[in-house]
Amino acid sequence: MTKKQQGQFCWLELTAQDWQVAKTFYCDLFGWHADDEDIGDGMYYTKMTVDDKVVAAMFQRMPEQEANGVMTNWLTYIAVDDVDATLAIAEPLGAAVIAGPHNVMDAGRMAILQEPNGAVFAIWQANQHAGIELRDCEGTLCWSELATLNREDSKAFYHQILGWEYDDKDMMGLTYTELKAGNHQEGGMMEMTEEWGDTPPHWMNYFAVDDCEAMANKAQELGAMICVPPTDIPDVGRFSVINDPQGATFSIIQLLAPPA
């Protein structure tokens, strides 16, 4: 995969309370291979690969993150043409900059944002590092989904900063919004209901699997907690929501057909 166009999901990264435990879990679950890069001071940045192509990354939680109470979590990155120009639009709309903007050596430029409804995500302006090299196959990212307090507000915000276009559909009695960057279907969003309780707005990464039931069982055997057991989505597939052994949430999905 080459440089992503603005609005495409381009990277996903796990901040882990225990990086070694996380590596073992995801390698055992998805068959990933770990490539550790020494970043100094005894710390490593690990790129996870499938068929020698990078599909995700992870690192040990930094001391300052630990001091600030940052828990194990997945961070979703979205490609932009210009980080600083994007921030100039996002901040007046109510977004808060959590980190950056800063250059990551010659790889690219990034910032981490909390959007007005509360979900956290990163933006990435690629230089030498375009992002993930493989997706939409077994054990890789295939869908990204926003759970929001207000779907219409979120649609307006992301359209203004990323140019996304939308298609609202009825799904199991609820309105589900599919989002597109250019002509490519990138993910979706849904409005949270009272049933979500105190769950905060968030971005969710979905990994493609061939057998949802088997993979959910395997995750549980490896120490994960099943939040949503394997469940059918009519005309889409079968999915499950999982907390890894350190509490980071992700989803797996057995699709009836690959995303358009």
C-alpha positions as CSV (number, residue, x, y, z in Angstrom):
1,M,0.0,0.0,0.0
2,T,1.4,3.4,-1.0
3,K,0.6,6.8,0.5
4,K,-3.0,7.1,1.6
5,Q,-5.3,9.8,0.5
6,Q,-6.8,12.3,3.0
7,G,-9.4,10.7,5.2
8,Q,-8.2,7.1,4.9
9,F,-7.4,5.1,8.0
10,C,-3.7,4.6,7.7
11,W,-2.2,3.2,11.0
12,L,-3.2,1.6,14.3
13,E,-1.1,1.5,17.4
14,L,-1.4,-0.2,20.7
15,T,-0.1,1.5,23.9
16,A,0.5,-1.4,26.2
17,Q,0.9,-1.6,30.0
18,D,3.1,-4.6,29.4
19,W,4.4,-4.6,25.8
20,Q,5.8,-8.2,26.0
21,V,2.4,-9.6,27.1
22,A,0.7,-7.7,24.3
23,K,3.1,-9.0,21.7
24,T,2.5,-12.6,22.8
25,F,-1.3,-12.2,22.8
26,Y,-1.7,-10.7,19.4
27,C,0.9,-12.9,17.7
28,D,-0.8,-16.0,19.1
29,L,-4.2,-14.7,18.2
30,F,-3.7,-13.4,14.7
31,G,-0.4,-15.0,13.7
32,W,1.3,-11.7,13.6
33,H,5.1,-11.4,13.6
34,A,6.9,-8.8,15.8
35,D,9.7,-6.6,14.5
36,D,11.2,-4.7,17.4
37,E,12.9,-1.3,16.7
38,D,15.2,0.1,19.4
39,I,14.1,3.7,20.1
40,G,16.5,4.3,23.0
41,D,16.4,4.3,26.8
42,G,15.6,0.6,26.8
43,M,12.3,1.2,24.9
44,Y,11.2,-0.4,21.7
45,Y,8.6,0.3,18.9
46,T,7.3,-2.9,17.5
47,K,5.8,-3.2,14.0
48,M,3.5,-6.2,13.6
49,T,3.6,-8.0,10.2
50,V,1.6,-10.5,8.2
51,D,3.4,-11.9,5.2
52,D,6.2,-9.4,5.8
53,K,3.8,-6.5,5.5
54,V,3.2,-4.1,8.4
55,V,-0.4,-4.2,9.7
56,A,-0.1,-2.5,13.1
57,A,2.3,-1.4,15.8
58,M,2.7,-1.4,19.6
59,F,5.0,0.0,22.3
60,Q,5.5,-0.1,26.0
61,R,3.5,2.7,27.8
62,M,5.9,5.6,28.5
63,P,6.6,6.6,32.2
64,E,4.8,9.9,31.6
65,Q,1.8,8.1,30.2
66,E,1.8,5.8,33.2
67,A,1.9,8.8,35.5
68,N,-1.1,10.3,33.7
69,G,-3.1,7.1,34.1
70,V,-3.1,6.1,30.4
71,M,-4.4,2.6,30.1
72,T,-3.7,0.0,27.4
73,N,-5.5,1.2,24.3
74,W,-5.6,1.1,20.5
75,L,-5.1,4.5,18.8
76,T,-6.6,5.0,15.3
77,Y,-4.6,7.1,12.8
78,I,-6.3,8.9,9.8
79,A,-4.3,10.2,6.9
80,V,-4.2,14.0,6.1
81,D,-2.4,16.0,3.5
82,D,-1.3,18.7,6.0
83,V,-1.4,18.2,9.8
84,D,-1.2,21.8,10.7
85,A,-3.8,22.9,8.2
86,T,-6.2,20.2,9.6
87,L,-5.6,21.4,13.2
88,A,-6.4,25.0,12.1
89,I,-9.8,23.7,11.0
90,A,-10.4,21.2,13.9
91,E,-9.5,23.4,16.9
92,P,-12.1,26.2,16.1
93,L,-14.7,23.4,15.8
94,G,-14.0,22.4,19.4
95,A,-11.3,19.7,19.0
96,A,-8.6,19.6,21.7
97,V,-5.0,18.8,20.8
98,I,-3.7,16.1,23.2
99,A,-0.2,15.7,21.6
100,G,1.7,17.4,18.9
101,P,1.9,18.5,16.2
102,H,5.4,17.1,15.8
103,N,7.6,15.3,13.3
104,V,8.4,11.6,13.8
105,M,11.9,11.7,12.4
106,D,11.6,11.5,8.7
107,A,8.5,9.2,8.8
108,G,5.9,11.9,8.9
109,R,4.1,14.5,11.0
110,M,1.3,13.7,13.5
111,A,-1.0,15.0,16.2
112,I,-3.5,13.4,18.6
113,L,-6.9,15.0,18.9
114,Q,-10.0,14.6,21.1
115,E,-12.9,15.6,18.9
116,P,-15.9,17.6,20.3
117,N,-17.9,14.5,21.2
118,G,-14.9,13.0,23.1
119,A,-13.4,10.3,20.8
120,V,-9.6,10.3,20.5
121,F,-7.8,9.7,17.2
122,A,-4.5,10.7,15.5
123,I,-3.9,12.4,12.2
124,W,-0.8,11.5,10.1
125,Q,0.9,13.4,7.3
126,A,3.1,10.8,5.6
127,N,6.7,11.4,4.5
128,Q,8.8,8.2,4.4
129,H,6.1,6.1,6.2
130,A,2.8,5.8,4.5
131,G,1.2,3.5,7.1
132,I,-0.1,0.0,7.1
133,E,0.9,-2.1,4.1
134,L,-1.8,-4.7,4.2
135,R,-5.5,-4.7,5.2
136,D,-8.9,-6.4,4.4
137,C,-7.6,-9.9,4.8
138,E,-7.3,-12.4,7.7
139,G,-5.9,-10.9,10.8
140,T,-5.7,-7.3,9.5
141,L,-7.7,-4.1,9.8
142,C,-10.9,-4.2,7.7
143,W,-13.2,-1.6,9.2
144,S,-13.0,1.5,11.6
145,E,-16.1,2.6,13.5
146,L,-17.0,5.6,15.6
147,A,-19.3,5.4,18.5
148,T,-20.6,8.9,19.1
149,L,-22.9,10.8,21.4
150,N,-24.3,12.8,18.4
151,R,-24.1,11.3,14.9
152,E,-25.0,14.5,13.0
153,D,-22.5,16.6,14.9
154,S,-19.8,14.0,14.3
155,K,-20.7,13.9,10.6
156,A,-20.3,17.6,10.3
157,F,-17.0,17.7,12.2
158,Y,-15.3,15.0,10.2
159,H,-16.6,16.3,6.9
160,Q,-15.1,19.7,7.6
161,I,-11.7,18.4,8.6
162,L,-11.4,15.4,6.3
163,G,-13.9,15.8,3.6
164,W,-15.7,12.5,4.3
165,E,-19.0,11.8,2.6
166,Y,-21.8,9.7,4.2
167,D,-24.5,7.2,3.5
168,D,-27.1,6.6,6.2
169,K,-28.6,3.1,6.4
170,D,-31.0,1.2,8.5
171,M,-29.3,-1.6,10.4
172,M,-31.2,-3.7,12.9
173,G,-33.6,-0.8,13.6
174,L,-30.8,1.8,14.1
175,T,-29.4,4.3,11.7
176,Y,-25.8,3.4,10.7
177,T,-23.7,5.8,8.8
178,E,-21.1,4.6,6.3
179,L,-18.3,7.0,5.5
180,K,-16.2,7.4,2.4
181,A,-13.0,9.1,1.6
182,G,-13.2,9.8,-2.1
183,N,-14.7,6.7,-3.7
184,H,-13.4,4.3,-1.0
185,Q,-15.6,3.1,1.8
186,E,-13.6,3.7,4.9
187,G,-15.7,2.8,7.9
188,G,-18.8,3.8,9.8
189,M,-20.3,5.6,12.8
190,M,-23.3,5.0,15.1
191,E,-25.0,7.0,17.8
192,M,-24.7,5.6,21.3
193,T,-27.9,4.8,23.2
194,E,-28.6,4.5,26.9
195,E,-27.7,0.8,26.6
196,W,-24.0,1.8,26.3
197,G,-24.0,3.1,29.9
198,D,-21.0,5.1,30.8
199,T,-18.9,3.9,27.8
200,P,-17.2,7.0,26.4
201,P,-17.2,7.9,22.6
202,H,-14.5,6.0,20.8
203,W,-13.0,4.7,17.6
204,M,-13.1,0.9,17.2
205,N,-10.8,-1.2,15.0
206,Y,-12.2,-4.3,13.4
207,F,-9.9,-7.1,12.3
208,A,-11.0,-9.6,9.6
209,V,-11.3,-13.2,10.6
210,D,-12.4,-16.4,8.7
211,D,-14.3,-17.8,11.7
212,C,-15.6,-15.4,14.3
213,E,-16.7,-18.1,16.8
214,A,-13.3,-19.9,16.7
215,M,-11.3,-16.7,17.0
216,A,-13.4,-15.4,19.9
217,N,-12.9,-18.7,21.7
218,K,-9.2,-18.6,21.0
219,A,-9.0,-15.0,22.4
220,Q,-10.7,-16.1,25.5
221,E,-8.3,-19.0,25.9
222,L,-5.4,-16.5,25.6
223,G,-6.8,-14.5,28.5
224,A,-9.1,-12.0,26.8
225,M,-12.6,-11.1,27.9
226,I,-15.5,-11.3,25.5
227,C,-17.5,-8.1,25.7
228,V,-20.0,-8.9,22.9
229,P,-20.2,-12.6,22.0
230,P,-20.2,-13.6,18.3
231,T,-23.3,-11.9,16.9
232,D,-24.8,-11.8,13.4
233,I,-25.3,-8.5,11.5
234,P,-27.8,-9.2,8.7
235,D,-26.2,-8.9,5.3
236,V,-22.8,-8.0,6.8
237,G,-21.3,-10.9,8.8
238,R,-20.7,-12.0,12.3
239,F,-18.7,-10.0,14.8
240,S,-17.5,-10.0,18.4
241,V,-16.1,-7.3,20.7
242,I,-13.1,-8.3,22.8
243,N,-11.0,-6.8,25.6
244,D,-7.4,-8.1,25.4
245,P,-5.8,-9.3,28.6
246,Q,-4.7,-5.8,29.5
247,G,-8.0,-4.1,28.7
248,A,-7.6,-2.7,25.2
249,T,-10.8,-3.1,23.2
250,F,-11.0,-4.3,19.6
251,S,-13.4,-6.2,17.4
252,I,-13.2,-9.1,15.0
253,I,-15.6,-9.7,12.1
254,Q,-16.3,-12.5,9.7
255,L,-17.6,-10.7,6.7
256,L,-20.0,-12.1,4.2
257,A,-18.2,-10.1,1.5
258,P,-15.2,-7.7,1.6
259,P,-15.8,-4.0,1.9
260,A,-16.5,-2.2,-1.4
